[in-house]
Amino acid sequence: APSYASPPSVARAESPSAVRPGVDAQHPAAIVNGKPIYAEKVYSVYRMNKQTLQQRGRVRNEIDDQALKAQSLEIVIADELLYQAALAKGVAVTAAEIDAALKQLKMRAGSDEAYRKFLADSGFTEVAVREELQRNIQTETYRKGLVAGKGVSEEQAKKFYDANAP
């Protein structure tokens, strides 16, 4: 069996895992171009989507719940593909961009105390939040370039489609 490195220990502080009991949080739920996607990340997206639906008053049954889990995996895989493509294209992020995104995150939290509670509840460290913001900015910059039609030739689009077609 292949051996996969665990996610960086700086990424999470000690906190309860988003993964349901009995599931190994560090087990790869998928492999994307040789990079493991850990169950913990998929369950975090699932839990966030589930909470959003509950806040909107949506009632779900077991089939809906299974579909939401599958959709969460698809979201994480798509994000990983975009991130890998952004890295391959050399999309860079400045410290100032990360600082601005962190400032916005803290403002959305409402106060320093609320932001610290967010860190404690999520299990993320400040370093991990900055790393995630950098990743998100790189991915979003690349995604916007795709939407604007920058840097993607018909040949590249066909190659991507051929490699990822069902």
Summary of the structure (lengths in Angstrom):
residues: 166
radius of gyration: 17.6
end to end distance: 25.8
largest distance: 50.4
contacts: 389
relative contact order: 0.12
helix: 64%
strand: 7%
